[in-house]
Amino acid sequence: MIESIPVSWYLLLSAVLFTIGAGGVLIRRNAIVVLMCIEMMMNAVNLSFVAFSRHLDSAAGQIFVFMIMTVAAVEVAIGLALLVELNRHKRTVDIDEINSLKG
């Protein structure tokens, strides 16, 4: 019989990944790194959804993860397109130097 890993370990890993991602969003100034940290936070949430889905023997959490991954793929495509355009006009991807929306 194979012993399974407790759900609490998955939730601890998810919390650590989410904390690292949130710290990256708050500390870093490079827009590409901020987008990667947001993706890390979304994957941490996905991990906890899958862990709970497995623990409760329900496929609902895993189906929800597929929807979140679809939204994340669209977010990356749109975010990178916006960063390419900002880089063309401002010649930087530093968040502090991008102030074109300020009035």
ABEGO torsion letter per residue (X at the ends): XBBBBBAAAAAAAAAAAAAAAAAAAAABABAAAAAAAAAAAAAAAAAAAAAAAAAAGBAAAAAAAAAAAAAAAAAAAAAAAAAAAAAAAAGBABAAABAAABX
